[in-house]
Amino acid sequence: MFHLCSLTLYDILLGSRVIIKSGIRSDCVAKSTGISGKAFLASVAKFSVSSWATLVFGILSVMITTRIFSPEICGMLNLFNSATSFIIAFCTLGMDGAFPRFFHEPPPGWNVKTLFTRCVSIAVACWFVLSLISVILYKPISSLLFHQESLLFMVLLSLKVLAGMLLTYFLLQFYRFGNDPYHYNIQQILTSFFDRLFVITAAFVSATVNVVLSFATFGSFGLALTYLFIQRKQVFSWKGGWHHPEMHEVYRFALFSWPSGIMFAVSGFIMPYLISSILDVASLGIFASAGFFVAAFGVLQNGFRTYWGAFMYAHYQDENSKIKKTHSYVGIFIILILAAFILFQHPMYLFIGSAFQGSRLFFSLLLLAPLLDLWQQTTCYGMSLAKKNEESLIINVSMIVLTVPTAILFMQAYGLIGAAYATAVIAVVRFLFATWRGQRYYRSIRSKRETMGGLCILVLMGISNTVFNDSLLMESGAIIGLIIVMGIVYREAFAELYHVLRSMRKA
């Protein structure tokens, strides 16, 4: 469900230009250039602004949609959005990765606007071809994707793909890699707000699948056209001709980064697709309602990930001690976050409609995936630092292949909760493999005892919610007991935090 560390769109952040030698280990630490913890947190917070706004919109959206729409409609909407991301990955041809890579280093004689125009034009041309094929062959393709023959679905999917590709993969990234957090946050906030508003507005016309998908699609398409008009002079340039002798470097990078994007999209699409195929779209709607908690955690996760990649590439040699401490502190943080979600699940589920309350039984298992994905960011960068991206690709492909039989086996045995167990199993296996390979090239873990102990605590917490779901006393006791165990496992890290707090008070 989540991607590994690799030199793709999300790793080449803010134009960071760091020369990384193959096979570097953390034992060889250069002279520290230093970066304060306050500056680190400020940078993370800056890139989390839009995520906080998205969280607020998400809470309001879940409160409304789970009350006005049935699980079937919510499930189909989730499947439609997953299919959109899946198709976008093929349409971009890797240009969404090449554009930020060469944002600060366009071919000689070209500026970033010329580069943007070429990258977008290639992606749109691919979109046109794929859209034409999908409309002509709408019967088999719509049956495969949505389990029903529908020309309307394929037309809407094509428009949604174009809108999403332009907005999220290109126009928004122009602000991001241009180091313009103000416009980046505004555009992302507006996109998130209107995407949800269009879906909710559909209920006032007719709470049916066709109407909801139509409103969601035409709303996003209109928003994309609006931003194209607003940014047209800033991002487009048709000067300089179409071909450039050094564009082959851009094409080469796009070609080799493309598989990572496809793997990421496939991993996000495969579980919703399997649930809708093996069970039904109503089950997918209930399963997806637990995504409310994943989105809530994503506020901090997105800000951390956005900054952490640039920090690692810039300071992997001179801040190794801080990187190791960060790994321990993130482990403590995600354990406490999961504990808080489990202990306060009853008031939080008041936000969700009664038809979707079934996800309370397994939401903690679904949270393991984003929690471990965040923790994995502090363990897996060795592969990227050593330029071993083929290992990331192998792990991604292996996890996708493993997901299919695991999900089928668990769902046939346990139904919908089996899908949650399968998601948790894949998340744990992915974390272990990515950490193993990452630590081979760059040591960012100071204690294997802490890491393995923290992983076991997380898994036990996730399972405890399904075992003691009907007994608040037993569940609370289990969580509190595991928190005490965490204090023992991370006693060194807690001692450090205690001394830091004491020094801050004295200061």
C-alpha positions as CSV (number, residue, x, y, z in Angstrom):
1,M,0.0,0.0,0.0
2,F,2.9,2.4,0.6
3,H,6.1,2.9,-1.4
4,L,9.7,2.4,-0.3
5,C,12.6,4.8,-0.3
6,S,13.8,5.4,-3.9
7,L,14.9,8.2,-6.0
8,T,11.5,9.1,-7.3
9,L,9.2,12.1,-7.1
10,Y,9.0,12.2,-3.4
11,D,12.7,11.8,-2.7
12,I,14.2,14.5,-4.8
13,L,12.9,17.2,-2.6
14,L,13.4,21.0,-2.8
15,G,16.1,20.8,-5.4
16,S,18.5,19.1,-2.9
17,R,21.8,18.5,-4.7
18,V,23.8,16.0,-2.8
19,I,26.4,13.7,-4.4
20,I,25.9,10.3,-2.9
21,K,28.6,7.6,-3.2
22,S,27.7,4.0,-3.5
23,G,28.1,1.8,-0.5
24,I,28.4,4.5,2.1
25,R,28.0,3.4,5.7
26,S,27.2,5.6,8.6
27,D,30.3,4.7,10.5
28,C,32.3,7.3,8.5
29,V,30.8,10.6,9.8
30,A,32.0,13.9,8.4
31,K,32.4,17.1,10.3
32,S,29.0,18.3,11.4
33,T,27.4,21.3,9.8
34,G,24.7,21.2,12.4
35,I,21.0,21.7,12.3
36,S,18.9,22.6,15.3
37,G,16.0,20.5,16.5
38,K,13.9,23.7,16.5
39,A,14.7,24.3,12.8
40,F,13.9,20.7,12.0
41,L,10.5,20.8,13.6
42,A,9.7,24.2,12.0
43,S,10.5,22.7,8.5
44,V,8.2,19.7,9.2
45,A,5.4,22.0,10.4
46,K,5.7,24.3,7.3
47,F,5.0,21.4,5.0
48,S,2.2,20.1,7.2
49,V,-0.1,23.1,6.9
50,S,-2.1,21.8,4.0
51,S,-2.3,18.4,5.6
52,W,-3.9,19.9,8.7
53,A,-6.5,21.6,6.5
54,T,-7.1,18.4,4.7
55,L,-7.7,16.6,8.0
56,V,-10.4,19.1,9.0
57,F,-12.1,18.7,5.6
58,G,-11.8,14.9,5.9
59,I,-13.4,14.9,9.4
60,L,-16.3,17.0,8.1
61,S,-16.6,14.9,4.9
62,V,-16.7,11.6,6.8
63,M,-19.3,12.9,9.2
64,I,-21.5,13.8,6.3
65,T,-20.9,11.2,3.6
66,T,-21.3,8.2,6.0
67,R,-24.7,9.5,6.9
68,I,-26.1,10.5,3.5
69,F,-24.5,7.8,1.4
70,S,-24.8,4.0,1.7
71,P,-21.7,1.7,2.0
72,E,-22.3,0.7,-1.6
73,I,-21.9,4.3,-2.9
74,C,-18.9,5.0,-0.7
75,G,-17.3,1.7,-1.8
76,M,-17.7,2.5,-5.4
77,L,-16.4,6.0,-4.9
78,N,-13.3,4.5,-3.2
79,L,-12.8,2.0,-6.0
80,F,-13.2,4.8,-8.6
81,N,-10.6,7.0,-6.9
82,S,-8.2,4.1,-6.6
83,A,-8.6,3.2,-10.2
84,T,-7.9,6.9,-11.1
85,S,-4.6,6.9,-9.3
86,F,-3.8,3.5,-10.9
87,I,-4.4,4.8,-14.4
88,I,-2.5,8.1,-13.8
89,A,0.7,6.2,-13.0
90,F,0.6,4.7,-16.5
91,C,-0.3,8.0,-18.2
92,T,2.6,10.0,-16.8
93,L,5.2,7.8,-18.4
94,G,7.5,8.7,-15.5
95,M,7.4,12.4,-16.5
96,D,6.1,13.3,-13.0
97,G,9.4,12.0,-11.7
98,A,11.6,13.6,-14.4
99,F,10.1,17.1,-14.1
100,P,11.1,17.6,-10.4
101,R,14.5,15.9,-11.0
102,F,15.4,18.4,-13.7
103,F,13.5,21.3,-12.2
104,H,16.7,23.1,-11.1
105,E,18.8,21.7,-14.0
106,P,16.8,21.9,-17.2
107,P,18.5,21.2,-20.5
108,P,20.9,24.1,-21.6
109,G,18.9,26.9,-23.3
110,W,15.7,25.8,-21.7
111,N,14.0,27.1,-18.6
112,V,11.7,25.3,-16.2
113,K,8.6,26.4,-18.1
114,T,9.9,24.8,-21.3
115,L,10.7,21.6,-19.4
116,F,7.2,21.6,-17.8
117,T,5.5,22.0,-21.2
118,R,7.3,19.1,-22.7
119,C,6.7,16.8,-19.7
120,V,3.0,17.6,-19.5
121,S,2.6,17.3,-23.3
122,I,4.0,13.8,-23.3
123,A,1.8,12.7,-20.4
124,V,-1.3,14.2,-21.9
125,A,-0.6,12.5,-25.3
126,C,-0.3,9.2,-23.5
127,W,-3.6,9.9,-21.6
128,F,-5.3,10.6,-24.9
129,V,-4.3,7.3,-26.4
130,L,-5.2,5.3,-23.3
131,S,-8.6,7.1,-23.0
132,L,-9.4,6.4,-26.6
133,I,-8.7,2.7,-26.1
134,S,-10.7,2.6,-22.8
135,V,-13.8,4.2,-24.4
136,I,-13.7,2.0,-27.5
137,L,-13.2,-1.2,-25.3
138,Y,-15.4,0.1,-22.5
139,K,-17.3,-3.2,-22.0
140,P,-14.4,-5.5,-21.0
141,I,-12.4,-2.7,-19.3
142,S,-15.3,-1.4,-17.2
143,S,-16.3,-5.0,-16.3
144,L,-12.7,-5.7,-15.2
145,L,-12.3,-2.5,-13.1
146,F,-15.8,-1.9,-11.8
147,H,-17.5,-5.3,-12.2
148,Q,-20.2,-3.8,-14.6
149,E,-20.4,-2.6,-18.2
150,S,-20.6,1.2,-18.2
151,L,-19.5,3.7,-20.9
152,L,-20.3,6.5,-18.5
153,F,-17.8,5.1,-15.9
154,M,-15.0,5.0,-18.5
155,V,-15.7,8.5,-19.8
156,L,-15.8,9.8,-16.2
157,L,-12.6,7.9,-15.3
158,S,-10.8,9.4,-18.3
159,L,-11.7,12.9,-17.3
160,K,-10.9,12.3,-13.6
161,V,-7.5,10.9,-14.6
162,L,-6.6,14.0,-16.7
163,A,-7.7,16.3,-13.9
164,G,-5.9,14.5,-11.2
165,M,-2.7,14.2,-13.3
166,L,-2.6,17.9,-14.1
167,L,-3.5,19.1,-10.6
168,T,-1.6,16.8,-8.4
169,Y,1.3,15.5,-10.5
170,F,2.3,18.6,-12.3
171,L,0.7,22.0,-11.4
172,L,1.0,21.4,-7.7
173,Q,4.5,20.1,-8.0
174,F,5.6,23.3,-9.8
175,Y,5.0,25.2,-6.5
176,R,6.4,22.4,-4.4
177,F,9.8,22.1,-6.1
178,G,9.9,25.9,-6.8
179,N,10.1,26.2,-3.0
180,D,6.8,28.2,-2.8
181,P,5.0,26.7,0.2
182,Y,2.5,29.5,0.3
183,H,0.9,28.8,-3.1
184,Y,1.6,25.1,-2.7
185,N,-0.5,25.0,0.5
186,I,-3.3,27.2,-0.9
187,Q,-3.7,25.0,-4.0
188,Q,-3.6,21.8,-2.1
189,I,-6.2,23.1,0.4
190,L,-8.5,24.3,-2.3
191,T,-8.2,21.1,-4.2
192,S,-9.0,19.0,-1.1
193,F,-11.9,21.3,-0.1
194,F,-13.6,21.3,-3.5
195,D,-13.1,17.6,-4.1
196,R,-15.1,16.8,-1.0
197,L,-17.6,19.5,-1.6
198,F,-18.5,18.2,-5.1
199,V,-19.2,14.7,-3.7
200,I,-21.4,16.0,-0.9
201,T,-23.3,18.3,-3.2
202,A,-24.3,15.3,-5.3
203,A,-26.5,14.1,-2.5
204,F,-28.8,17.2,-3.0
205,V,-29.4,16.0,-6.5
206,S,-29.6,12.3,-6.2
207,A,-27.7,9.9,-3.9
208,T,-26.8,7.4,-6.7
209,V,-23.5,6.1,-7.9
210,N,-23.8,7.8,-11.4
211,V,-24.6,11.2,-10.0
212,V,-21.9,11.1,-7.2
213,L,-19.2,10.0,-9.7
214,S,-20.3,12.6,-12.2
215,F,-20.2,15.4,-9.7
216,A,-16.8,14.3,-8.4
217,T,-15.4,14.1,-11.9
218,F,-16.7,17.3,-13.4
219,G,-15.9,19.2,-10.3
220,S,-12.2,18.1,-10.4
221,F,-12.1,18.7,-14.1
222,G,-13.4,22.2,-13.7
223,L,-10.9,22.9,-10.9
224,A,-8.0,21.6,-13.1
225,L,-9.1,23.9,-16.0
226,T,-9.3,26.8,-13.6
227,Y,-5.7,26.3,-12.3
228,L,-4.4,25.7,-15.8
229,F,-5.8,29.2,-16.7
230,I,-4.4,30.8,-13.5
231,Q,-0.9,29.3,-13.9
232,R,-0.7,29.3,-17.7
233,K,1.9,32.1,-18.0
234,Q,3.9,30.8,-15.1
235,V,4.2,27.2,-16.2
236,F,4.0,27.0,-20.0
237,S,6.5,28.0,-22.7
238,W,6.4,26.9,-26.3
239,K,9.7,28.6,-27.2
240,G,12.9,26.7,-27.9
241,G,11.5,24.0,-30.2
242,W,10.3,20.6,-29.3
243,H,13.5,18.6,-29.3
244,H,16.7,19.2,-27.4
245,P,19.9,17.1,-27.7
246,E,20.0,16.6,-23.9
247,M,16.4,15.6,-23.5
248,H,17.5,12.0,-23.7
249,E,18.7,12.4,-20.1
250,V,15.2,13.5,-19.1
251,Y,13.6,10.6,-21.0
252,R,16.1,8.1,-19.5
253,F,15.3,9.2,-15.9
254,A,11.6,9.1,-16.6
255,L,11.8,5.6,-18.0
256,F,13.7,4.3,-14.9
257,S,11.5,6.1,-12.4
258,W,8.3,5.1,-14.1
259,P,8.2,1.5,-12.6
260,S,8.3,2.9,-9.1
261,G,5.3,5.1,-9.7
262,I,3.4,2.1,-11.2
263,M,4.3,-0.1,-8.3
264,F,3.1,2.5,-5.9
265,A,-0.2,2.9,-7.7
266,V,-0.7,-0.9,-8.1
267,S,-0.2,-1.4,-4.4
268,G,-2.8,1.2,-3.6
269,F,-5.3,-0.2,-6.0
270,I,-5.0,-3.9,-5.4
271,M,-6.6,-4.2,-2.0
272,P,-9.8,-2.2,-2.8
273,Y,-10.1,-4.2,-6.0
274,L,-9.7,-7.5,-4.3
275,I,-12.3,-6.6,-1.6
276,S,-14.8,-5.5,-4.2
277,S,-14.2,-8.6,-6.2
278,I,-14.1,-11.3,-3.5
279,L,-16.7,-9.6,-1.2
280,D,-18.6,-6.6,-2.6
281,V,-18.4,-2.8,-2.9
282,A,-20.5,-2.4,0.3
283,S,-17.7,-4.2,2.2
284,L,-15.2,-1.9,0.5
285,G,-17.2,1.1,1.7
286,I,-17.0,-0.1,5.3
287,F,-13.3,-1.0,5.0
288,A,-12.6,2.4,3.5
289,S,-14.4,4.3,6.3
290,A,-11.5,3.3,8.6
291,G,-9.3,5.4,6.3
292,F,-10.6,8.3,8.4
293,F,-8.1,7.4,11.0
294,V,-5.3,6.9,8.5
295,A,-6.0,10.4,7.1
296,A,-5.9,11.8,10.6
297,F,-2.4,10.3,11.2
298,G,-1.4,11.4,7.7
299,V,-1.3,15.1,8.8
300,L,2.0,14.5,10.7
301,Q,3.2,11.8,8.4
302,N,3.1,13.9,5.2
303,G,4.9,16.8,6.8
304,F,7.6,14.5,8.2
305,R,8.1,12.6,4.9
306,T,8.2,15.8,2.8
307,Y,11.1,17.2,4.9
308,W,12.9,13.9,5.9
309,G,14.0,13.0,2.4
310,A,15.8,16.3,1.9
311,F,17.3,16.1,5.4
312,M,18.7,12.6,4.9
313,Y,20.3,13.5,1.6
314,A,21.8,16.7,3.0
315,H,22.9,15.4,6.4
316,Y,23.4,11.6,6.3
317,Q,27.1,12.0,6.9
318,D,27.2,14.8,9.6
319,E,24.0,14.1,11.5
320,N,24.1,10.3,12.0
321,S,23.6,10.5,15.7
322,K,20.5,12.7,15.3
323,I,19.2,10.3,12.6
324,K,19.6,7.4,15.0
325,K,17.8,9.2,17.8
326,T,15.1,10.2,15.4
327,H,14.5,6.6,14.6
328,S,14.0,5.8,18.3
329,Y,11.8,8.8,18.9
330,V,9.6,8.1,15.9
331,G,9.2,4.5,17.3
332,I,7.9,5.9,20.6
333,F,5.7,8.4,18.8
334,I,3.9,5.8,16.6
335,I,3.3,3.5,19.5
336,L,1.7,6.3,21.6
337,I,-0.4,7.4,18.6
338,L,-1.8,3.9,18.0
339,A,-2.5,3.5,21.8
340,A,-4.3,6.9,21.7
341,F,-6.4,5.9,18.7
342,I,-7.4,2.6,20.4
343,L,-8.2,4.1,23.8
344,F,-10.3,6.9,22.3
345,Q,-11.9,5.0,19.5
346,H,-15.4,5.2,20.9
347,P,-15.7,9.0,20.9
348,M,-13.9,9.1,17.6
349,Y,-16.4,6.7,16.0
350,L,-19.2,9.1,16.8
351,F,-18.0,10.9,13.6
352,I,-18.9,7.9,11.5
353,G,-22.4,6.8,10.4
354,S,-24.0,3.8,12.0
355,A,-23.8,1.7,8.8
356,F,-20.0,1.9,8.9
357,Q,-19.4,1.1,12.5
358,G,-18.2,-2.4,11.6
359,S,-14.8,-1.0,10.8
360,R,-14.1,-0.3,14.5
361,L,-13.3,-4.0,14.9
362,F,-10.2,-3.8,12.6
363,F,-9.2,-0.1,12.2
364,S,-6.2,-0.6,14.4
365,L,-4.8,-3.2,12.0
366,L,-5.2,-0.8,9.1
367,L,-3.3,1.8,11.0
368,L,-0.2,-0.4,11.2
369,A,0.5,0.2,7.5
370,P,0.9,4.1,7.6
371,L,2.6,3.9,11.1
372,L,5.2,1.4,9.9
373,D,5.6,3.4,6.6
374,L,6.5,6.4,8.6
375,W,9.0,4.5,10.8
376,Q,10.4,2.9,7.7
377,Q,11.5,6.3,6.5
378,T,14.1,6.3,9.2
379,T,15.5,2.8,8.3
380,C,15.4,2.3,4.5
381,Y,17.3,5.3,3.0
382,G,20.5,3.3,2.8
383,M,19.2,1.8,-0.5
384,S,18.8,5.3,-2.0
385,L,22.1,6.6,-0.5
386,A,24.0,3.6,-2.0
387,K,22.0,3.9,-5.3
388,K,20.5,0.5,-4.9
389,N,17.1,1.5,-6.1
390,E,16.7,-1.9,-7.8
391,E,16.4,-3.4,-4.4
392,S,13.5,-1.0,-3.6
393,L,11.8,-2.1,-6.8
394,I,12.3,-5.8,-6.0
395,I,10.8,-5.3,-2.6
396,N,7.8,-3.4,-4.0
397,V,7.1,-6.0,-6.6
398,S,7.5,-8.8,-4.1
399,M,5.0,-7.2,-1.7
400,I,2.4,-6.7,-4.5
401,V,2.8,-10.4,-5.5
402,L,2.5,-11.4,-1.9
403,T,-0.6,-9.2,-1.3
404,V,-2.8,-11.2,-3.7
405,P,-2.6,-14.7,-2.2
406,T,-2.4,-13.3,1.3
407,A,-5.6,-11.2,0.9
408,I,-7.5,-14.0,-0.9
409,L,-6.5,-16.5,1.8
410,F,-7.4,-14.2,4.8
411,M,-10.7,-12.9,3.2
412,Q,-11.9,-16.4,2.3
413,A,-11.2,-17.5,5.9
414,Y,-12.3,-14.4,7.9
415,G,-14.3,-12.1,5.5
416,L,-13.8,-8.4,5.7
417,I,-11.6,-8.5,8.8
418,G,-9.3,-10.8,6.9
419,A,-8.5,-8.0,4.5
420,A,-7.4,-6.0,7.5
421,Y,-5.2,-8.8,8.7
422,A,-3.7,-9.2,5.2
423,T,-2.9,-5.4,5.1
424,A,-1.2,-5.7,8.5
425,V,0.9,-8.7,7.5
426,I,2.1,-7.1,4.3
427,A,3.0,-3.9,6.2
428,V,5.1,-5.8,8.7
429,V,6.9,-7.9,6.1
430,R,7.6,-4.7,4.0
431,F,9.0,-2.9,7.0
432,L,11.3,-5.9,7.9
433,F,12.6,-6.3,4.4
434,A,13.1,-2.6,3.7
435,T,14.8,-2.1,7.1
436,W,17.1,-5.1,6.5
437,R,18.3,-3.9,3.1
438,G,18.5,-0.2,4.2
439,Q,20.6,-0.9,7.2
440,R,23.1,-2.9,5.1
441,Y,24.2,0.3,3.5
442,Y,23.5,3.0,6.1
443,R,23.1,2.4,9.8
444,S,20.3,4.5,11.3
445,I,19.3,2.1,14.1
446,R,21.2,2.3,17.3
447,S,19.5,-0.6,19.0
448,K,18.0,-3.7,17.4
449,R,16.3,-4.4,20.7
450,E,14.4,-1.2,20.5
451,T,13.3,-1.6,16.9
452,M,12.2,-5.2,17.2
453,G,10.6,-4.6,20.6
454,G,8.7,-1.6,19.2
455,L,7.5,-3.6,16.2
456,C,6.2,-6.4,18.5
457,I,4.4,-3.8,20.7
458,L,2.7,-2.2,17.6
459,V,1.5,-5.6,16.3
460,L,0.2,-6.7,19.7
461,M,-1.7,-3.4,20.1
462,G,-3.3,-3.8,16.7
463,I,-4.4,-7.3,17.4
464,S,-5.6,-6.5,21.0
465,N,-8.3,-4.2,19.5
466,T,-9.8,-7.1,17.6
467,V,-9.5,-9.5,20.5
468,F,-10.9,-7.3,23.3
469,N,-13.1,-5.1,21.1
470,D,-16.2,-5.9,23.3
471,S,-14.5,-5.3,26.6
472,L,-13.3,-1.8,27.3
473,L,-11.6,-2.8,30.6
474,M,-9.6,-5.6,29.1
475,E,-8.6,-3.6,26.1
476,S,-7.5,-0.6,28.2
477,G,-5.5,-2.9,30.5
478,A,-3.8,-4.5,27.5
479,I,-2.9,-1.1,26.0
480,I,-1.6,0.3,29.3
481,G,0.5,-2.8,29.9
482,L,2.1,-2.6,26.5
483,I,2.9,1.1,27.1
484,I,4.7,0.1,30.3
485,V,6.6,-2.5,28.3
486,M,7.5,0.3,25.8
487,G,8.9,2.4,28.6
488,I,11.2,-0.5,29.5
489,V,12.3,-1.2,25.9
490,Y,12.9,2.5,25.2
491,R,14.4,3.4,28.6
492,E,17.5,5.0,27.1
493,A,15.5,7.2,24.7
494,F,13.2,8.3,27.6
495,A,16.2,9.2,29.7
496,E,17.5,11.4,26.9
497,L,14.2,13.1,26.5
498,Y,14.1,13.7,30.3
499,H,17.5,15.4,30.2
500,V,16.4,17.5,27.2
501,L,13.3,18.7,29.0
502,R,15.3,19.5,32.2
503,S,17.8,21.6,30.2
504,M,15.0,23.4,28.4
505,R,13.4,24.3,31.8
506,K,16.7,25.6,33.1
507,A,17.2,27.6,30.0
